[in-house]
Amino acid sequence: MWLNPQDGIRDNPNDMAQFEWMMAHGARVVTEFAYPFSSDRMNVPESVNLMANTSVLSVSLPMTPITLLLGTRTAFLLFLTLGMIATATAWYFVLSRVLIGARGPAWLGAAFCAYAPAMVSHANAHPNIVSQYVVPLIIWRTVRLADAGRWLRNGILLALVIVWQAFLNLEILLMVAIGLGVVMVALAIGRPELRGRARPFLAGLGVAAAASGVLLAYPLYVQFFGPGAYRGLPWLIRGYSTDLASFFAYSRESLAGDARGAAGLAKNPTEENAFFGWPLVILVAALVWWLRRNVVVIGLAVLGLIFALLSLGREIRFERAETGVPGPWAVLEDLPLLHAVVPTRWSLAITPIIGLLLAYGTERVRQLAARYPDRRSQIRFGTVTVLAMALVPLLPTPLPTRRLDPVPEFVTSGAWRPYLEGGRSVVTLPLPDTEYTDPLRWSARTRLAMPIARGYFLGPDTRPGRDRVALFTAPPRPTSSFFASIRRTGEVPAVTAQTRRDAVEDLRYWRAGVVILGPHDRADALRTGMTELTGIEPTRTGGVWLWDVRPLTG
């Protein structure tokens, strides 16, 4: 994508468009002092609760100069590229300086943590997930809580990195908290000598909890109780679980993998969270057995098993088929906080666990080589051979891309501005949702100066009986459903007097000033449908078909 600026991520252009929009929102917060936790630039006349979506304020705000100077596309690419590099760098720092103390094992562990198959899979337009550089920093500051005499300073520093991660990805923060809790319990049980350092540790932990609680209290209130808050993920997304067979398979983005072999083992190319392959699974099991006297290794092994079981979802699948065996997640998925976690992503948390185990294992090998210098060459040869068998098949391949339609001149030239006077919005055909997100890219290009009706976001389903469970985009209206039908079938539904009245009512609800139709496979049918609904003949201008609907909306 750096070499071909017009290309986008082939397997997930929709999330790419959403993150470009989020980068524009961050720039708008800085330059216009806009409210950071929600926005009315999408889903007119309502707003979007950005705390309940992927607002990534901890990245979009400091990257404002890049967004303003080079555009949202470059800002997204920098976020994605530097996020993975920063993740590897942060893990190397913590492994080499805090946990392991040796550069070679630290390099291996850090490389796996940043570029394992799950991370490459999420590089398909999930920069907030591959940017895990705060995770090792949280581990580092948690370890330092036990330092005597610095409980206040260490607690505040831990609180700051917690807040940083909270505005990057709360889902990962929850997993880190659970993971650290399990490992700390293992240390407390298996290392009695550490219990004498419990007082400064607990004091610092209390400071971190209090300080981060104060800083996050209002943003979390907005997320869970503010306008646009929802109660749990959609039932479809809550069914995204890890196929048991995927732990032993190879990802489509791995050297040994392919799309056909991975198809069906994950819901989509962006959620291939396991896919470690048989050799690595065997190697990890062997490492755990070999290092079983190390309490940290045992804690990591237990934690990995817990995450693996949770990722199986409410019903265990094997080789793309339901087994009828309930998973542990079935009794947990409706609990507060947990109902907002995508089950399969618990297996994403296994990646850093394996990275740590690889680092601990290679450090043990290094110590053996130093202890037996006469066997050093045999030990090194055996180690390189085993690691190559397990890791070479997992080497990442380039992410597939495709050419995106350019933003229409009507948008880039600002020709839409006269139509939006008086607080009106732009209605696009079809209206944006999970399958059509070009309007988000267009709005981002204008730095969100061009507000759009509906959008691609998580919001509450306010229809009767839906209990405000999350819905991707706004609840359907007659006209949005009309054009969604055209997009699916290519056929224009029958237009009646009631359909026309609904269209006028919906356009007034969206405060529409203009309706535009850009490049689309169903352009002819969409143009016919809009013309029959409104009786207005469109004009061709700036790469779009345009309907001036101000006479209809008043």
C-alpha positions as CSV (number, residue, x, y, z in Angstrom):
1,M,0.0,0.0,0.0
2,W,3.0,2.3,0.5
3,L,4.1,1.7,-3.1
4,N,0.5,1.9,-4.5
5,P,-1.3,4.8,-2.8
6,Q,-4.6,3.9,-4.5
7,D,-4.7,0.4,-3.1
8,G,-6.6,-0.7,0.0
9,I,-6.8,-3.8,2.1
10,R,-8.6,-6.3,0.0
11,D,-10.2,-8.5,2.7
12,N,-11.4,-5.7,5.0
13,P,-11.8,-2.3,3.2
14,N,-14.7,-1.4,5.5
15,D,-12.7,-1.3,8.8
16,M,-10.0,0.6,6.9
17,A,-12.6,3.3,6.0
18,Q,-13.8,3.4,9.6
19,F,-10.3,4.0,10.9
20,E,-9.6,6.7,8.4
21,W,-12.8,8.3,9.7
22,M,-11.5,7.9,13.3
23,M,-8.2,9.6,12.4
24,A,-10.1,12.5,11.0
25,H,-12.2,12.7,14.2
26,G,-9.0,12.9,16.3
27,A,-7.7,15.8,14.1
28,R,-11.1,17.5,14.5
29,V,-10.9,17.2,18.3
30,V,-7.5,19.0,18.3
31,T,-8.2,21.7,15.7
32,E,-11.9,22.5,16.4
33,F,-12.1,21.4,20.1
34,A,-14.8,19.0,19.2
35,Y,-16.2,16.7,21.9
36,P,-14.0,13.6,21.8
37,F,-16.3,10.9,23.0
38,S,-19.1,11.1,20.5
39,S,-19.7,12.7,17.1
40,D,-22.6,14.0,15.1
41,R,-20.6,13.8,11.8
42,M,-22.0,10.4,11.1
43,N,-25.5,9.0,11.7
44,V,-27.2,12.3,11.3
45,P,-29.5,13.4,13.1
46,E,-28.3,11.2,16.0
47,S,-24.7,10.8,17.0
48,V,-22.2,7.9,17.4
49,N,-20.9,6.9,20.8
50,L,-17.2,6.8,20.0
51,M,-16.2,5.3,23.4
52,A,-18.4,2.3,22.5
53,N,-16.6,2.1,19.2
54,T,-12.9,2.1,18.2
55,S,-12.2,5.8,18.7
56,V,-8.3,5.2,19.2
57,L,-8.0,8.7,20.7
58,S,-4.6,7.8,22.2
59,V,-3.3,7.6,18.6
60,S,-5.5,9.9,16.6
61,L,-4.9,12.9,18.8
62,P,-1.1,12.9,18.7
63,M,-1.1,12.0,15.0
64,T,-3.2,15.1,14.1
65,P,-0.2,16.9,12.4
66,I,0.2,13.8,10.1
67,T,-3.5,13.6,9.4
68,L,-3.7,17.3,8.5
69,L,-0.6,17.4,6.4
70,L,-0.7,14.1,4.6
71,G,-4.3,13.0,4.9
72,T,-6.2,10.3,6.7
73,R,-5.0,7.5,4.3
74,T,-1.3,8.1,5.3
75,A,-2.3,8.5,8.9
76,F,-4.0,5.1,8.8
77,L,-1.0,3.4,7.1
78,L,1.4,4.9,9.7
79,F,-0.8,3.8,12.5
80,L,-0.8,0.2,11.1
81,T,2.9,0.1,10.2
82,L,4.4,1.8,13.2
83,G,2.0,0.0,15.5
84,M,3.5,-3.4,14.7
85,I,7.0,-2.0,14.8
86,A,6.4,-0.4,18.2
87,T,4.9,-3.6,19.5
88,A,8.0,-5.6,18.6
89,T,10.2,-2.8,20.0
90,A,8.3,-2.6,23.3
91,W,8.4,-6.4,23.8
92,Y,12.1,-6.5,23.1
93,F,12.7,-3.8,25.7
94,V,10.8,-5.5,28.4
95,L,12.1,-9.0,27.6
96,S,15.7,-7.9,27.3
97,R,15.7,-5.5,30.3
98,V,13.1,-6.8,32.7
99,L,12.0,-10.4,32.2
100,I,14.8,-12.3,30.4
101,G,17.9,-10.2,30.4
102,A,19.3,-11.6,27.1
103,R,19.1,-10.1,23.7
104,G,18.7,-13.2,21.5
105,P,15.8,-14.8,23.4
106,A,14.2,-11.3,23.7
107,W,14.5,-10.7,19.9
108,L,12.8,-14.1,19.2
109,G,10.0,-13.5,21.7
110,A,9.4,-10.0,20.5
111,A,9.3,-10.9,16.9
112,F,6.7,-13.6,17.5
113,C,4.6,-11.3,19.7
114,A,4.4,-8.6,16.9
115,Y,4.3,-10.7,13.7
116,A,2.6,-14.0,14.6
117,P,-0.2,-15.2,12.4
118,A,-2.9,-13.7,14.5
119,M,-1.2,-10.3,14.4
120,V,-0.8,-10.4,10.6
121,S,-4.4,-11.4,10.3
122,H,-5.6,-8.4,12.3
123,A,-3.3,-6.2,10.2
124,N,-6.2,-6.5,7.7
125,A,-7.4,-3.1,8.9
126,H,-7.3,-3.6,12.7
127,P,-4.5,-1.2,13.7
128,N,-5.8,-0.8,17.2
129,I,-5.4,-4.6,17.8
130,V,-1.9,-5.0,16.2
131,S,-0.7,-1.9,18.2
132,Q,0.0,-3.8,21.4
133,Y,3.0,-1.8,22.4
134,V,1.4,-0.7,25.6
135,V,0.9,-4.3,26.8
136,P,4.6,-4.9,27.7
137,L,4.7,-1.5,29.3
138,I,1.8,-2.4,31.5
139,I,3.6,-5.7,32.4
140,W,6.8,-3.7,33.1
141,R,5.2,-1.2,35.4
142,T,3.2,-3.9,37.2
143,V,6.5,-5.8,38.0
144,R,8.0,-2.6,39.3
145,L,5.1,-2.1,41.8
146,A,7.0,-4.4,44.2
147,D,10.0,-2.0,44.4
148,A,10.2,-0.8,48.0
149,G,9.7,2.9,48.7
150,R,8.3,3.9,45.3
151,W,4.7,2.7,45.6
152,L,3.2,6.1,44.8
153,R,5.4,6.9,41.8
154,N,5.0,3.4,40.4
155,G,1.3,3.3,40.9
156,I,0.8,6.6,39.0
157,L,3.0,5.4,36.1
158,L,1.0,2.2,35.9
159,A,-2.2,4.2,35.9
160,L,-0.9,6.3,33.0
161,V,-0.2,3.3,30.7
162,I,-3.5,1.7,31.7
163,V,-5.3,4.9,30.5
164,W,-3.2,5.0,27.4
165,Q,-4.3,1.4,26.5
166,A,-7.9,2.2,27.4
167,F,-8.1,4.7,24.6
168,L,-6.4,2.3,22.2
169,N,-8.3,-1.0,22.9
170,L,-10.3,-1.9,26.0
171,E,-10.7,-5.5,25.0
172,I,-7.0,-6.1,25.1
173,L,-6.7,-4.2,28.4
174,L,-9.3,-6.6,29.9
175,M,-7.2,-9.6,28.7
176,V,-4.0,-8.1,30.1
177,A,-5.6,-7.5,33.5
178,I,-6.8,-11.1,33.6
179,G,-3.5,-12.4,32.4
180,L,-1.5,-10.5,35.0
181,G,-3.9,-11.6,37.7
182,V,-3.3,-15.3,36.9
183,V,0.5,-14.9,36.7
184,M,0.7,-12.9,40.0
185,V,-1.4,-15.5,41.8
186,A,1.0,-18.2,40.5
187,L,4.0,-16.2,41.8
188,A,2.4,-15.7,45.1
189,I,1.8,-19.4,45.5
190,G,5.0,-20.7,44.0
191,R,7.5,-18.1,45.2
192,P,7.0,-17.6,49.0
193,E,10.0,-15.3,49.2
194,L,8.1,-12.7,47.1
195,R,5.3,-12.4,49.7
196,G,7.4,-10.1,51.7
197,R,7.2,-7.5,48.9
198,A,3.4,-7.6,48.9
199,R,2.9,-4.4,50.9
200,P,4.5,-2.0,48.3
201,F,3.0,-4.0,45.5
202,L,-0.6,-3.7,46.9
203,A,-0.1,-0.1,47.8
204,G,1.1,0.7,44.2
205,L,-1.7,-1.3,42.8
206,G,-4.2,0.6,44.9
207,V,-2.8,3.9,43.6
208,A,-3.0,2.7,40.0
209,A,-6.6,1.6,40.4
210,A,-7.6,4.9,42.0
211,A,-5.8,7.1,39.6
212,S,-6.9,5.2,36.5
213,G,-10.4,5.0,37.9
214,V,-10.6,8.8,38.3
215,L,-9.2,9.5,34.8
216,L,-11.5,6.9,33.1
217,A,-14.6,7.4,35.1
218,Y,-16.3,9.9,32.8
219,P,-15.2,8.2,29.5
220,L,-16.4,4.8,30.7
221,Y,-19.7,6.4,31.9
222,V,-20.2,7.7,28.4
223,Q,-19.4,4.3,26.9
224,F,-21.8,2.3,29.0
225,F,-24.5,4.8,29.9
226,G,-24.2,7.8,27.5
227,P,-26.2,8.4,24.3
228,G,-25.6,5.6,21.8
229,A,-24.5,3.1,24.4
230,Y,-25.6,-0.5,23.8
231,R,-25.9,-3.7,25.8
232,G,-23.7,-6.4,24.5
233,L,-22.5,-7.3,21.0
234,P,-24.8,-8.5,18.2
235,W,-25.7,-12.2,18.5
236,L,-23.9,-12.9,15.2
237,I,-20.6,-11.4,16.5
238,R,-20.9,-13.1,19.8
239,G,-20.9,-16.4,17.8
240,Y,-17.5,-15.7,16.5
241,S,-15.6,-18.5,18.1
242,T,-12.3,-20.3,17.5
243,D,-12.6,-23.7,15.7
244,L,-10.6,-26.2,17.7
245,A,-8.9,-27.4,14.6
246,S,-7.5,-23.9,13.8
247,F,-4.9,-24.2,16.6
248,F,-3.2,-26.9,14.5
249,A,-3.7,-25.3,11.1
250,Y,-1.9,-22.5,9.2
251,S,-3.3,-19.0,8.5
252,R,-3.9,-17.9,5.0
253,E,-1.3,-15.1,5.6
254,S,1.4,-17.7,6.7
255,L,4.1,-19.1,4.4
256,A,2.6,-22.6,4.8
257,G,-1.0,-21.6,4.7
258,D,-3.6,-20.9,2.0
259,A,-7.0,-19.4,1.8
260,R,-8.7,-22.7,0.9
261,G,-7.2,-24.5,3.9
262,A,-8.1,-21.7,6.3
263,A,-11.6,-21.0,5.0
264,G,-14.3,-21.9,7.5
265,L,-11.9,-22.3,10.4
266,A,-12.3,-18.6,11.1
267,K,-15.2,-16.3,10.4
268,N,-13.2,-14.1,8.1
269,P,-9.5,-13.4,7.2
270,T,-9.3,-10.7,9.9
271,E,-10.1,-13.1,12.8
272,E,-7.6,-15.9,12.3
273,N,-6.6,-15.7,16.0
274,A,-5.1,-19.1,16.5
275,F,-3.5,-21.0,13.5
276,F,-0.2,-22.0,15.2
277,G,0.4,-25.2,13.3
278,W,1.2,-28.7,14.7
279,P,5.0,-28.2,15.1
280,L,4.6,-25.0,17.3
281,V,1.9,-26.6,19.4
282,I,4.1,-29.6,20.1
283,L,7.1,-27.3,20.8
284,V,5.1,-25.2,23.3
285,A,3.9,-28.3,25.1
286,A,7.5,-29.5,25.3
287,L,8.7,-26.2,26.6
288,V,6.1,-26.1,29.3
289,W,7.1,-29.6,30.4
290,W,10.8,-28.8,30.2
291,L,10.5,-25.5,32.2
292,R,7.8,-26.8,34.6
293,R,9.9,-25.8,37.6
294,N,9.6,-22.1,36.6
295,V,6.5,-20.7,38.3
296,V,6.1,-18.0,35.6
297,V,6.0,-20.7,32.9
298,I,3.4,-22.7,34.7
299,G,1.3,-19.5,35.2
300,L,1.6,-18.7,31.5
301,A,0.6,-22.3,30.6
302,V,-2.5,-22.2,32.8
303,L,-3.4,-18.8,31.4
304,G,-3.0,-20.0,27.8
305,L,-5.3,-22.9,28.5
306,I,-7.9,-20.6,30.0
307,F,-7.8,-18.3,27.0
308,A,-8.0,-21.2,24.6
309,L,-11.1,-22.7,26.3
310,L,-12.8,-19.3,26.4
311,S,-12.1,-18.7,22.7
312,L,-14.1,-21.9,21.8
313,G,-17.3,-20.0,22.3
314,R,-20.7,-21.2,23.5
315,E,-20.4,-24.4,21.5
316,I,-17.2,-26.1,20.5
317,R,-16.6,-26.5,16.7
318,F,-14.1,-28.9,15.2
319,E,-13.2,-28.9,11.5
320,R,-16.0,-26.4,10.7
321,A,-18.7,-28.5,12.3
322,E,-20.6,-28.0,15.6
323,T,-19.9,-30.8,18.0
324,G,-22.9,-30.2,20.4
325,V,-20.4,-29.8,23.3
326,P,-20.9,-26.6,25.2
327,G,-17.9,-24.4,25.8
328,P,-17.1,-22.5,29.1
329,W,-18.0,-19.3,27.4
330,A,-21.7,-20.3,27.4
331,V,-22.0,-19.5,31.1
332,L,-20.0,-16.3,30.9
333,E,-21.0,-14.5,27.7
334,D,-24.0,-12.6,29.3
335,L,-22.0,-11.2,32.2
336,P,-21.3,-7.4,32.2
337,L,-18.1,-6.5,30.3
338,L,-17.8,-10.0,28.9
339,H,-20.8,-9.6,26.7
340,A,-18.8,-7.0,24.8
341,V,-15.9,-9.4,24.0
342,V,-15.6,-11.2,20.7
343,P,-15.0,-14.8,22.0
344,T,-12.5,-15.8,19.3
345,R,-10.2,-13.0,20.4
346,W,-9.4,-14.8,23.6
347,S,-7.1,-17.0,21.5
348,L,-5.4,-13.8,20.2
349,A,-4.1,-13.4,23.7
350,I,-2.3,-16.7,23.4
351,T,0.2,-15.1,20.9
352,P,2.2,-13.1,23.5
353,I,2.1,-16.1,25.9
354,I,3.8,-18.2,23.3
355,G,6.2,-15.4,22.6
356,L,7.2,-15.3,26.3
357,L,7.5,-19.1,26.4
358,L,9.8,-19.1,23.3
359,A,12.0,-16.4,25.0
360,Y,12.2,-18.4,28.3
361,G,13.0,-21.6,26.4
362,T,15.7,-20.1,24.3
363,E,17.2,-18.4,27.4
364,R,17.4,-21.8,29.0
365,V,19.1,-23.2,26.0
366,R,21.6,-20.4,26.1
367,Q,22.4,-21.2,29.7
368,L,22.9,-24.9,28.8
369,A,25.3,-24.0,26.0
370,A,27.3,-21.8,28.4
371,R,27.3,-24.7,30.9
372,Y,28.5,-27.3,28.4
373,P,30.9,-25.5,26.0
374,D,32.0,-28.8,24.5
375,R,28.4,-29.4,23.3
376,R,27.6,-25.9,22.3
377,S,27.6,-26.5,18.6
378,Q,25.2,-29.5,18.9
379,I,22.9,-27.6,21.2
380,R,22.7,-24.6,18.9
381,F,22.2,-26.8,15.8
382,G,19.4,-28.7,17.5
383,T,17.8,-25.5,18.7
384,V,17.9,-23.8,15.3
385,T,16.5,-26.9,13.7
386,V,13.5,-27.2,16.1
387,L,12.7,-23.4,15.9
388,A,12.9,-23.5,12.1
389,M,10.5,-26.4,11.9
390,A,8.0,-24.6,14.2
391,L,8.4,-21.0,13.0
392,V,9.4,-20.9,9.3
393,P,6.0,-22.2,8.2
394,L,4.5,-19.2,10.1
395,L,6.5,-16.5,8.3
396,P,4.0,-13.8,7.1
397,T,3.2,-13.2,3.5
398,P,2.2,-9.8,2.0
399,L,-1.3,-8.7,2.8
400,P,-3.5,-8.8,-0.3
401,T,-4.7,-5.4,-1.6
402,R,-6.9,-4.1,-4.3
403,R,-7.5,-0.8,-6.1
404,L,-10.1,1.4,-4.4
405,D,-12.4,3.7,-6.2
406,P,-11.1,7.3,-5.9
407,V,-13.0,9.8,-3.8
408,P,-15.4,11.7,-6.2
409,E,-14.4,15.2,-7.3
410,F,-17.8,16.4,-5.9
411,V,-16.5,15.6,-2.5
412,T,-12.9,16.7,-2.8
413,S,-13.8,20.0,-4.4
414,G,-16.3,21.0,-1.7
415,A,-19.1,21.3,-4.2
416,W,-21.4,19.7,-1.5
417,R,-21.1,22.7,0.8
418,P,-24.0,24.8,-0.6
419,Y,-26.4,21.9,-0.2
420,L,-25.7,21.6,3.6
421,E,-26.4,25.1,4.8
422,G,-28.7,25.1,7.8
423,G,-27.4,21.9,9.3
424,R,-28.3,19.5,6.5
425,S,-26.5,16.2,5.7
426,V,-25.4,14.2,2.7
427,V,-27.3,11.0,2.0
428,T,-25.4,8.5,-0.1
429,L,-26.7,5.6,-2.3
430,P,-26.6,3.1,-1.0
431,L,-26.6,4.3,2.6
432,P,-23.4,3.2,4.5
433,D,-23.4,0.1,6.6
434,T,-21.2,-3.0,7.2
435,E,-21.0,-3.7,3.5
436,Y,-20.7,-0.3,2.0
437,T,-18.4,2.2,3.7
438,D,-17.1,4.5,0.9
439,P,-19.0,7.4,2.4
440,L,-16.9,7.2,5.5
441,R,-13.8,7.6,3.4
442,W,-15.4,10.5,1.6
443,S,-16.3,12.2,4.9
444,A,-12.8,11.6,6.3
445,R,-11.3,13.3,3.2
446,T,-13.2,16.4,4.2
447,R,-12.0,16.2,7.8
448,L,-15.6,15.4,8.8
449,A,-16.9,18.7,7.5
450,M,-19.3,16.7,5.4
451,P,-21.8,15.0,7.7
452,I,-23.4,11.8,6.5
453,A,-26.6,9.9,7.2
454,R,-26.3,6.5,8.9
455,G,-22.9,4.9,8.8
456,Y,-20.7,2.0,9.9
457,F,-20.5,1.8,13.7
458,L,-21.9,-0.1,16.7
459,G,-25.0,1.5,18.2
460,P,-28.1,0.4,20.1
461,D,-30.9,-1.4,18.4
462,T,-33.8,0.7,19.6
463,R,-36.6,-1.3,18.0
464,P,-39.2,-2.8,20.3
465,G,-38.0,-6.0,22.0
466,R,-34.3,-5.6,20.9
467,D,-33.2,-4.5,24.4
468,R,-30.6,-2.0,23.0
469,V,-28.3,-4.9,21.9
470,A,-25.6,-3.6,19.5
471,L,-26.4,-3.2,15.8
472,F,-23.9,-2.4,13.1
473,T,-25.2,0.9,11.8
474,A,-28.5,2.6,12.8
475,P,-31.8,0.7,13.1
476,P,-33.3,0.3,9.6
477,R,-35.7,2.8,8.1
478,P,-38.0,2.0,5.1
479,T,-35.8,3.9,2.6
480,S,-32.5,2.4,3.9
481,S,-34.0,-1.0,3.5
482,F,-35.3,-0.1,0.0
483,F,-31.8,0.6,-1.2
484,A,-30.2,-2.3,0.7
485,S,-32.6,-4.5,-1.3
486,I,-31.4,-3.0,-4.6
487,R,-27.8,-3.5,-3.5
488,R,-28.4,-7.2,-2.8
489,T,-30.5,-8.1,-5.8
490,G,-29.9,-5.4,-8.4
491,E,-33.7,-5.1,-8.8
492,V,-35.8,-2.1,-7.9
493,P,-38.7,-3.0,-5.6
494,A,-42.2,-1.8,-6.4
495,V,-42.6,1.9,-5.7
496,T,-46.0,2.8,-4.2
497,A,-47.5,6.0,-2.8
498,Q,-46.6,4.8,0.7
499,T,-43.0,4.1,-0.4
500,R,-42.7,7.6,-1.6
501,R,-44.2,9.1,1.6
502,D,-41.7,7.0,3.6
503,A,-38.9,8.3,1.5
504,V,-39.8,11.9,2.1
505,E,-40.2,11.3,5.8
506,D,-36.8,9.5,6.0
507,L,-35.1,12.3,4.0
508,R,-36.5,14.8,6.4
509,Y,-35.4,12.7,9.4
510,W,-31.9,12.6,8.0
511,R,-32.0,16.4,7.4
512,A,-31.0,15.6,3.8
513,G,-29.8,18.5,1.6
514,V,-28.5,16.3,-1.2
515,V,-28.4,12.7,-2.2
516,I,-25.4,11.4,-4.2
517,L,-24.5,8.2,-5.9
518,G,-20.9,7.4,-6.6
519,P,-19.2,4.5,-8.4
520,H,-21.1,1.3,-7.6
521,D,-21.9,-2.0,-9.2
522,R,-25.6,-1.4,-8.9
523,A,-25.5,2.2,-10.0
524,D,-28.2,2.0,-12.7
525,A,-30.7,0.3,-10.4
526,L,-29.9,2.7,-7.5
527,R,-30.4,5.7,-9.8
528,T,-33.6,4.4,-11.1
529,G,-34.9,3.7,-7.6
530,M,-34.1,7.1,-6.2
531,T,-35.6,8.9,-9.2
532,E,-38.9,6.9,-8.9
533,L,-39.0,7.6,-5.1
534,T,-38.6,11.3,-5.4
535,G,-39.7,12.2,-8.9
536,I,-36.5,14.3,-9.2
537,E,-34.2,13.7,-12.2
538,P,-30.6,13.5,-11.2
539,T,-27.7,15.5,-12.6
540,R,-24.2,14.2,-13.3
541,T,-21.5,16.3,-11.7
542,G,-18.1,15.7,-10.1
543,G,-18.1,12.0,-10.6
544,V,-21.5,11.5,-8.8
545,W,-25.2,11.4,-9.7
546,L,-26.9,14.2,-7.6
547,W,-30.4,14.7,-6.4
548,D,-31.1,18.2,-4.8
549,V,-33.8,17.2,-2.3
550,R,-34.1,20.5,-0.5
551,P,-37.5,21.2,-2.0
552,L,-38.7,17.9,-0.5
553,T,-37.2,18.2,3.0
554,G,-38.1,21.9,3.5
